[in-house]
């Protein structure tokens, strides 16, 4: 039985979730406005243009979050009179040109260059590396195949393909496992979302430790806040974390969020203010549904959720082939 505080917390998020879902998602912004949404300038001095309540807003590069006043021919002004206008390949802020940036794609390209230099060597080093030694875990591993939890769960296991930030398959086969309490909670999330017209699309869950080691080695130091330190092991290695998004039950299409999955940029932050009102609404709907069942979002990744008891499990190294064959998990 939950404690009184825990029950009240769960009730609070259930009511918030129900209220948000009942209101429905905001409409898409006009096409002309949507074309301007993005980030401009140099890292550390980025101007973010985003939509809120049907109006273009700006934040960064010395501008506090504010709505913009449209004039004509792609020209806007802040309430303080600073002009922002569209130019080829970007915008001009107070007369200074700023190029449109996709920081996530730039980081991904740098990682792929590192990996492509010698992927065989990276795999060989990962195979020789060993997980850190830990005290005996509080709970034995009891990983559950998420495909058995709910038939309406969908899967897109990117790390079993080359469609990921590393650019090569990292898993020996597709698989999505969580420790049993987390898997059961995810099933409850799926049922709650189904009543609102959405379902869960799982990208990743349990992750063998060797893959975490490869992530760390290939990622530039400046972007390592997006990957786990193998010296400590990750929540994924313990079977207590899941990466996922929403899909529309009626259309079958994956919804659009403020960033791509696995994007290494500030757009991936759980509280990133940019994008569209609709994207942020969907991101918040996912977060509210997951929080109501004991998951907590990772601040740097809107798609990453940790189940509340993840610390009680040890680091796992078993591959998906080994798990499917029934290899002992601890």
N, C-alpha and C positions, 0 to 999 in steps of 0.2 A: 504493500500500500504506500502511496506517495505521502510525504509529509504535508502538513497544512500549507506551508509556504510554496512547496512544489506544485501542489494542486492549484493554488491561486495563480501562480505564474503560468501554468499550462492553460488555465481558463482564460486569463488575460489575452494570451496570444491566439487562442481559439476564437475569441470574440473579435480581435483585430483582424484576423485572417478572414472571418466570415463577412465582416463589414467591408473590407477592401474588395473581396471577390464579388460581393453583391453589387458594388458600384460599377463594376465592369471597367475594362481598360480604356484609357483616353484614345481619341482618334489619332490617326497618323497626321503629321503636320503637312502643310502644302508642299508640293514637290520642290518649288523654288527655294523655300526656306530649308528644306531637308538637305539640299545640295550644299548648303553652307556649313552644316554641322560638321565639326571636326576640330583638329588641333593644328596650330600654326606656330612656327618659330623654332628656336633651338632648345634642346633639352635644358631644363633649369630655368627657362624663360618662355614657357609655352602659353599661348593664348588659346583658350577653349571656347568655341562657339557651340551653343546647345539650345534646344527648344524647351520652353516651359509655358504651359497654358496658351499654346499657339503663337508665342512670340519668341523671336531670337534673343538669346541672352549671351553675355560674355563674362569670362572670368579669367584672371591671370594676366601676366605681362603688365603688372601695375594697376590692373582694373579689378576692383572688388565686384563680386557677383552682382550683375545688374541687367535689366532689360534694355534692349536697344530700340531706338526710334528710327523707323525706316523713312528714308526720303525718296530717292529715285535712282534708277540705273545702278542698282547694287550698292547703294550707299546707306550707311547707318551711322547713328550717333549715340554716344552714351548720354545720360542726362546732364553730365558735366561738359558736353560739347566735343568730346574726343571722337574723331571720325574714323570709321572702319569701312573700307570699300573693297569690293572684289577686284582682283587683278588676276592675270593669267598665272595659274599654278598656285594661287594662294590668296592672301588678303593684304591690304595695306593698312597699317595701324599708325595713325598720326603721321602719315607720309612715308613710313618705313615698311618696305615689302617683307612679308613673312610667308615662307613656303609651307604648303600643307604637309603635315608629317603623319606617318603611320609608324609610331615608335615600336609597336609590337612586331610589325613585319621586319623592321630593321634589325631588331634583336634576334629574331628567328633566323634571318639570313646570316648573321654573324655566327650563330651556333651551328648552323648547317655547314658552314665553311670549315669549322673546326672538326666536325664529325666526319665530313667527307675526306678530310686529309688522310685518315687511316681508321675506318670503322672496325676493321678486323682487330687492330691493336687495342682499341677501346674495349671491345667485347672480351678480348683475352685478359686484359687487366682486370676487368670487372669479375671475370670468372675466378681469378686468383685472389681477389680481395675477400676479406672475411668480415662479417658483421661485428659490431662492438659486443663485448661480453657484458651481460647484465645480470642482476640478481634474478632469482626465479620469479616469473610473473605471478600476480595475484590470481589470475584466472587462466586455465588452460585454453588454448585456441579452439574455437568451434565455428570455423568458417562455413557459411551457408552460400550456396550458389543462388544469386539473386534471380536467375531465370525461373527458379522454383517458387519464388515468393508471390508473384502476381503475374498472370498471363498478359496483362496490359502494359507492364514495364517494357520499355524499348531500350536497345543497346546500340552504341556506336563506339566500340572499344578502339580508340585511335592508336594506342601504343602497340596493337597487334598488326598495324598497317604502317605505311610510310607517310600517312596523312597526320603528322604530328610535328611539333616544333623541332625535333631532332632529324626528321626526314628519313627515318628508316624504321622497320619493325623492331620492337624491343621485347615484346612478349612472344613466347613460343606458340601461343594459340590465343584466341579471344577468351576472355573470362572476366567475371565480375562476382566477387565474393565479399561478404561482410561477416563480422562476428554476429552470432545469432540475435542478441538483443537489438543490435543496430539494424539487421536485416528485417526483423519483425516491425520495428518502428518505421522503416522505409515503406513497408507494405501499407501501414496506416496512412502515411503521407499520400501515397498513390490513391488510396480510396477517397481521402478528403478532397484531393485535387480533381478527381474524376467527376465529382458532383458539381465542380465549377467549369467543366469543359476542357480540362487540361490533364496531361499525363507526364510522367517523368521519363527522360531519356538519359540513361547512364553512360558516361564516358569512361569512368575508371572507379575502382574501389580498392580492394587489397592489391598491393604491389610488391613483388619480390624485391628484397633489399638490393640485389645487384643492379637493378634498374635505377634505383635511387642513386647509387654510386655513379652510374653513367651520366645521369642528369647533372649532378654536381660538377663532375669533371669537364663537361662540355659547355656549361653555362658561364658566360663572362662574370667576373666578380661583381660588377655593378648591378647585375640582375639576379644575384643569388638569393634575394629575398623571396623569389618566386619558386625556389626549389628547396628541398629539405637537405640538411647536413647529414650525410651518411654516418658520420661519427656518432650521431645521436639517434639515428633511425627516424623514420617518419611515422605520422599517424596512419598513412596508407600501408606501411610495412606491418603495422599491428592489426590491420583489418578493421580499423575504427573510423575510416574516412571514406567519403564518396564524392566524386565529381559528377555533376549532372546539370541538366537544364530542363526546360519545359517543351512539350509539343502540344499542338492544338488537336484535340480529339476529333473535331469535325473535319478539318482539312488534312490532318496527318502531318502538317508541316511543323518543323522546329521553329520556335518563336525567335525573334530577334532581340538580343540583349545589348547593353551599351558597349560591349566588346565581344570579340570572338572568344571561344573556349581556348584556354591555355595561352592567351595573349599575355606577353610580358610587358606591360605598360600600365601607367596610372589608370587607363580606361578599365582595367580589370578589377580595380578596387571595389569592394562591396558598397562603398558610399560615394563612388565617383559621381559628381553632379551632372556630368555631361550626357550626351545622347538625346533621346526624345523622351517626352513624358510617358509614352506608351512603353518604351524599353525599360525605363526605371520602374514603372508600375509592375511589369511582369517580373523583373528582378526582385522586387519587394514581395510579390506574391509567393514566389519560390522560397524566399527567406522566411516569411511568416509561417508557411506550411511546414517547413523543416524545423524551425524553432519550436513550434507547438508540440513536436514529438521528441524533443531532447537533443536536437542537433544544433551546432553553433557554426556560423559562417566564419571562414578565414578572412581577415580584414583585407588581405591583398588579392583575394580571388573570389568573386561573387559565386562561382560554381562549386567551390570546395566547402564541404561541411563535415565537421567532426562530431561523432557521437559522444555523449557525455562520459562514457566509461572507457574511452580508448586507452587511457594510461594504464589500465589494469592488464593489458596484454603485452606479450613479448614481441620482439622483432621477428618477422617471418622471412624465410629465404626460399620456400618451396615454389617451384614453377607451376604454371597452370596445368601442364601435362601431369605433373606429380600429384597435384590436388585432385584432378579428375580420376586418377588411378587409385585414390584413397590413401596416399602417403600420410603418415602421422604428421600433424601440424606443429607440434612442439618437440 
